[in-house]
Amino acid sequence: MAEQGHRLTGWAGRDEEAPALVPAATVVLLRDAPGGLETLMMRRSSRLSFVGGMWVFPGGRVDDGDYPADQPDDILRASQAAAVREAAEEADLAVAADQLVPYSHWVPPTTIPKRFATWFFLAPAPAGAVTVDGGEIKEHAWWHPAEALDRHAAGEIEIVPPTYITIMELAEHPTVADALAAAHRRAENIPHYVTHIALDGKVPVSLWHGDAGYDTHDPGVPGSRHRLTLAEGGWRFERT
């Protein structure tokens, strides 16, 4: 986890000349299994410049061909098309677009060299075996959310804050149907996260709207909390 801590520490602060945002999409595939819901995760090659070596959900940037011809500015539909395409390219799974449930939207800190504004979708996993190419994606696993969080706390896997928050929320649901129903219930109030990362001493902290230190990038400001403290040995989420 030292490498991950070092990387995320480097994302702290703000950059007034931040790179432009690139639209992207992620699909969180779910299946029921003994012991409860499982989600598909994939490890990116450590040679990749963007979050190399980290465990992610299938996803990637929105391509020009993902935009509908009749609505070329419809970023949500384009993101759905990208999620379907990436599931096929990265996992060899045929996900139906009408099965995708919009779940959250994430904008990264201004300090990251590649900034992807990403729609997250939940979907039931389709039938079929997962196949990865061994290039960009090195391996995959189906994990119960609690298992993924335990592996992360033990330093066995690296993830980024949007992945952590999503897994943390999935851990509240025993079945795929329950998770999808919860996603549908928040359809009129889908969370949109614009992330700031600041340092509390040497510990990076992800801050979101509603946190007292959000606007000033100062985690020490007293008051309300909406943050994820990225400490070694276990991240800590707070929302008050």
Secondary structure as UniProt FT lines:
FT   HELIX           2..9
FT   TURN            10..11
FT   TURN            16..17
FT   STRAND          21..33
FT   TURN            34..35
FT   STRAND          36..44
FT   TURN            46..47
FT   TURN            49..53
FT   STRAND          55..56
FT   STRAND          59..61
FT   HELIX           64..66
FT   TURN            69..70
FT   TURN            72..73
FT   HELIX           75..91
FT   HELIX           97..99
FT   STRAND          101..107
FT   TURN            110..111
FT   STRAND          115..124
FT   STRAND          137..143
FT   HELIX           145..153
FT   TURN            154..155
FT   HELIX           161..170
FT   TURN            171..172
FT   HELIX           176..185
FT   HELIX           187..189
FT   STRAND          192..194
FT   STRAND          196..200
FT   TURN            201..202
FT   STRAND          203..207
FT   TURN            209..210
FT   TURN            212..217
FT   TURN            219..220
FT   STRAND          226..229
FT   TURN            232..233
FT   STRAND          236..239
//
